[in-house]
């Protein structure tokens, strides 16, 4: 007998907080503790990672439309995952895909940063953006080639991974994402005031005693690690890192001491809501959560572009 939504909510409440679990069936305990709870935690950690890395990227480049993907981490992670899915057998690719995605994202980020660095050690933001676009185009072409030569099973896995999913909520991934999320929140919060100074410009921040090149290098590497781990755990989930920080900035201002933790909280909440929508919208079928975030984020991104155009036209 199918339970109503209210009965299902009460069942989940009993499964999580009631001391007497004898009233629950065995399958209900399995669904709550082995499926729903790990997936909920993963959604919270991934959403927080994506949003806080997006907030740092926008502050670093002083552009509300910036996204961690511009430094090549998302495209590199996609290439690493595609290589693992197509080359390795199915039984091994389950473990190799997250590792390859993380390594690919980190390597491409370091490559983009190295291309943007001059012989004097200075980093040009413009060159960094152009290098990110070039690397993304190259990795996209390689992924297209891998898609062309993939067999049916690999092609399906590659397509679903590119849409984003929270099905990979293994204990290892939960601990990895939780540790990375906590470390990055503390690390970014330590540099929140430096990011505030960087909003004034690199020259002004340098006059305030901030080593801008060292700051950019550390933040870019930390962002690459955070996004690489997030992408390796869930695939490519778009627009969380773009929409959430900008929404918090529009509401509460650009102060990173508040912006960073609130972006992490809002990102976690938004991805959790998107995952719930992905599971109940076409139930019993399940939409990839990346499609839901794209449906939410794409109209908001158009709104940001129109707002930016209106602002430029008034100058």
N, C-alpha and C positions, 0 to 999 in steps of 0.2 A: 504494500500500500504506500502510495507516494505521500510524503508529509507535506503540509503547507509550509509556507515560508516562515510563519510565526513558530510553528512546531519545530522546524529545522533550527531556528535561532535558539530556542530553548534547549534543544538537544546539544547544540554546540556549547552553550553556556554550562550545562551540566557536565559535559565532557572535559571542559577546561577548569572549572572552579568547584565542582561538587566533590566532596570527599568520598561519597559512596558511588562508585562507578558500576556497581552491580546492576543498576537499572538500565544501563546501556548494553546494546548488543555488541558482539565482538567486532562486527564489520563497522559499526559506528565509531568505536574506539580507534580502529585502524584508519578510517577516513579522517577523523579529527586530528589525531596525533602524528600519523605517518604521512598524510597527504596535505591536509589544509594548513596545519600549524607551520610546518617547514616552509611551505610556499608563501604564507603570509609574512614570515620573517624575511625571506629572501626578497620579497617585493619591497619591504621597508628599507632594507639595506641598499638594494640596487637603486631605488628612487632617491635615497639620501645621497648616495655617491654621485649619481648623474647630476643632481641639482647643485650640489656644492661645488663640483668641478666646473659646471657651467658658470656659476657665479664668479669663481676665481678667474676663469677665462675671459669673461666680459670685463672684469676689473683690470686684468692684466693688459688687454688690448684697448681698454677704454672705449668699448663699443658694445652697446646693448644687444646687437644682433650677432655677436660672436658666439661660437659654439666650439666645444672641444674637438669636434671633427675637423676643424681647420688646421690642426697641427698633425693630422694624419693618423691619429690613434685609432679611430673607428674603421677607416679603410684598411689599415694594416692588420687590425684584428680580424676583419672580414676575410682578408687574404689568407691569414694563417688558418682560420677555421675552414675555409674552402679547401685548402691543401690537405688538411687532416681528413676531411670528410671524403674527398675524392680519392686520395692515394691509399689511405689505410683501410683495412677491412672494417665492417660494421662493428664487430665485437671490440675492436681496439680503438676505433675513432671516437667512441663515447668518452674515453679517458683522454685521448690525444687532442680532441677539439678544443677544450678550454685552455690547455697548456699552449697549444699552437696559437690560439687567438691572443692570449696575453703576450707571448713573445713577439708576435707580429705587430701588435700595437705599440709595444715599447720600442722595437727596432725602428719602425717607420717614424715615430716621434723624434727619436734621437737623430735620425737621418735628416728630417726636416729642420730640426734645430741646428744641425751642423751646416747645412746648406745656407742657412740664414746668417751664420756667424762670419764676420769679416776677419781678415788677417790680424786686425788690431784687437780682436776679441769682443767687438761690439755686435749686437744682434739687431738687425733691421726688422721691424714688425711687418713692413710691406713685403720684403723678401720672404719672410716666414709664411705669410699668407699665400704668396704665389707658389712657394715650394710645396705647401700643403695641398694646393689645388693640383699641381703637377703630379705629386705622389698619389693623390686620390684617383686621378685619371689613369695612371699606370696600373695601380692595383685593381681598378675597375675593369680594365682590359684583360688582366690576367684572370680575374674571377669569371669574366665572360667566357674566356677560353676553357677554363675548368668546367664551367656549366655546360659548354658544348660537348666536351668529351666524357662527361659523367654518365654513369648508367642510371637506370630508373630510380633505384633506391637512393643513391647518392644525390641525384638531382632533387628528389623530394626532401631529403634531409637538409640539403643546402638551401632550398627555398624556404622551408619552415624556420631554419636557424636565422636567415636574413630578416624574417618578420618579427623576431623576438618572442621569447617564451620563458616562463618561469617554472617549467617542468623539471629543471635540473637542480632541484633543491636538495642536494645531498648534504650529509653532515659536514664533509670537508669544505664544500662551497659555502655553507652557512658560516662556518668559523672563519674562513678566509675573508668573506665579504664583511663580516662583523668586525674583525680585527682591522681590516683596511679602512672601513668607514670610521671607526673610532680614532684611529691614528691620524687620518686626514683631517677630521674635524678639529682635533687638537692642534695639528700642524698649521692648518690654514688660519685658525683663530689667533695663533701666535703672530702671524704676519698680517693680521687684519688692519692694523694701523698703517703698516707700510703700504698696503694696497690703497688705503685712503689717500696717502701722500702721492701715490703714483697716479691717481686720478687728476692731479694738478699738472702732470707732465713729467717726463723723465728728468729734465734739467732741474725742475723745481724740487723733485724728490731727492736728487743727488745733492742739492744745496742743503737739504734737511738731514744729510748724513746717511742716506740709504744707498747701499751698493746695488744699483738698479740691475746691472748685468747678472750679478749673483742671485738676486731675487728672482729675475725672470727665469734663469736656468733651474733653480730649485722648484719654482712653481710649475714650470712646464713638465719637468720630470715627475713630480708628484701627481700632476693631472693625468699624465700618460699612464702611470701605474694604476690610479683609481679607475679611469675609464677602461683600461685594458682588463682589469679584474671584473668590472661590471659587465663588459661585453662578453668576456669568456664565460661568465655564469649564465647570462640570459640572452645572448645574441644581441642584435642591433635594435635598441628601443629608442626611437627618435623623439625629439622635441621636449622631453623632460628638462634637459640641460639648458634649453633655450627659453622655454615659456616660464618656468617657475622662478628663476632669479629675476627676470625682468618684471614679473608680476609683483614680487616682493619689493623690488626697487621702486616701482611706480607707487606702491602703497605706503611704504615706510621710509623711503629715501635711500641714498647710496652708501650709508655708513656700513662698512663691512663687519664691524663688531656685532651688529644686529643682523645684517643681511645674510651672512654665512650660516649661522645656526638655524635661522628661520627658513632659509632655502632648503636645508637638509630636512627639516620637519615637514615642510610643504611638499617637497619632492617625494618623500616617503608616503605621505597621505595620498597624493595624486596617483602614484603608480599602484598603490593598493586598491584605490577606487577603480582605476582602469582595469586591473586584473579581475575584480569582481564583475565589472561590466562585461569583460571578455568571456567570462564563464556563464553568465546568466542571460546575455542578450539573445543568443541563438541556442539556448539549452535544448537538448542535451549536447549539442555540438559546442565546441570551444574555439573562439576566435583567437588568433595570435595577439598577444597584448600590444605588440608594436603597431598593429593596425589601429587599435583603439587610441593609443597615444597620438598617432598621426592624424586621426580624425579630429582629435581635440586640438592638437598643436598647429596644424596647417592653417586653419582659419585665423588663429591668433597670430601666427607669423605674418599673414597677409595684413592683418590689422596693424602690426608693428611697422611693416613697410609703408603703409599708407600714412601712418603717423609721422614716420621719418621724412617722407616726401613733403608732407604739409609743413613740417618744421623747417626744412631746407628752403621751401618756397617763400617763407616769411622773412628769411635772412636778407 
